[in-house]
C-alpha cells in the first residue's frame, strides 16, 4: 500500500496544487490570481470582512492579504471603509467593477471544474463536496489553529 493512500490529507493537497495551476491559467484572461479570485468570492458572500478575515479564509499571512487587497483596491475591484465601531479596523467591500470581474471569471473556473470532474457521477460529486464541506466546517470550529501544508 502506498503511504499516501492511507492519508487523504496528502491526496487533497496534491489535488489542490494541480487544480490551482489549472485555475490560475483560466484566470489569466481575467487578470486575477487564484487568491484574488478567492478573495472576491469571499467578499461577495460576506461583504465587510476585515483583512485578517480574508487572510484566514485564503490561508495566507495578514501582510500578504493586505498587499493582495491593496492591488485589488488599485484596480478598482474592492474598497476599504472604516469599521463603524472599531476605529483601528477597516472593512473590505466589492465595488461594482469587482462584482463584474468576478461574474466574468466564475464561468472560467466552473468550466475547469466541469472538465476535471467530467468522469464522476452526480452522486460521487455530491459525496466529495459533502466531505470537503464537513472538513472545512470541522477546521473552522477546531479549538487550535492547524498550520497549512
N, C-alpha and C positions, 0 to 999 in steps of 0.2 A: 504494500500500500504506500502510495506517495504521501509524505507527511502533510503536504498542503491540502490533500483531500480530507484530512481529519480536522482541519481548522478552516472554517468558512471565512474567517477574517481575511486571510491572505487571498482567497479567491475573490472576495468583494474588492479588495484593494487592487488586484490586478485588473479586474473588470473595470473599476473606476478609472484607472490610469489609461486603459485602452479607450474607453468611452470618452474620456476627457480630451484626448488627442483628436478624435473624430469630430466631436462637438466644437472644439476650438477651430478646426478647419471650416466648419459650417458657419461659424460666427464671423469669420474674416470679412465677408462682404458687408456685414452689418457694423463693422468697426467696433466690435466688442470682444473682450476676453471672456473666458468661462466665468471668472469671478465677477466681472462686471455684469454679465447676463444674470447670474445668480442673485446679485445684489438688486438689480432692477426687479426681478421676480419677487424677491422678499419684500421690497418696498411697495410693490403693487399690492401684495397681500396684506401687509401690515404697515401702513403709512405712519411716519413719525418715529421710526426706530432710531436709536442712538448709534453712534459709530461703534461703540462697544457691542451693541446688539448685532450689528451687521458682521462685525469681526467674528463673533462667536458662531453665527449661523454659516459663514463661509469658511470657517476653520482657518483663520489667519490671525496674525498679531494685530492689535489695535492700530499701531502705527501704519502697517501695510494697508489696512482697511481705510484708514484716514487718507492715505495717499491715493488709493484707488478711487475713493469717493470724490476727492479733490479733482481728479481727472474727469470724472463724470459731471461734476459741477461746472468745470471749464467748458465742457462740451454742451452744456445747457440741458443735461438729462436729469439732473437732480438739483434740489435746492436745500439749503440748510436754514432752519428757523430756530430762533431762541426757544428753549423749552419754557412753557408757560409758568412752571413752578420751581424749576431748578436753573438758576442763573448760570451755573457752570456747565450746563449741558445743552446740546443742540439736537434738534430732531431733523431727520432727513426725509424728504418727500420727493416723489417723482414729479417732473414737470410734464406738461403736455407732450413736449418733444421726447422725453424719456418714455412716456407711455406709448407713443407712436413707434419709437425704435424697438421697444420690447415687443409690441404687436407684430412688427415686421420680422423679428428674429425668432419668435416662438415657432412658426411653421418650419423653419430650417432645422431647429432642434428636434421637433416632433418627427420630421422626415428621417432624421438619423436614427431616432429610437425605433421608428416603424421598420426601417431597413434592417436594423440589428436584431429586432425581435420577431422578424418575419417567420421564423420556423417554429414559433411557440403557439400553442392554442390560447384562446382567451382565458380558459381556466388556469393554465400554467402561469400566464402573466398575472392573473389575479392573486395567485399564491405568492409569487415573487414580490409583488407590490405590497401585499399584506405583511409579509415577513420584513421587508425593508422599513415599512411604516412602523411596525412594532419595535424594531431595533432602534429606530430614531427616537421614538417616544420613550423607550427604556433609558436611552442615553440622556435624554433631556431631564429625566427625573432622578438620575443617579445622584447620590449624595457627594461623591467625589469626582473631580474632573478627570476624564480619561484622555491622555495625550494622543494626538493624531499620529498615524504611522508615516 
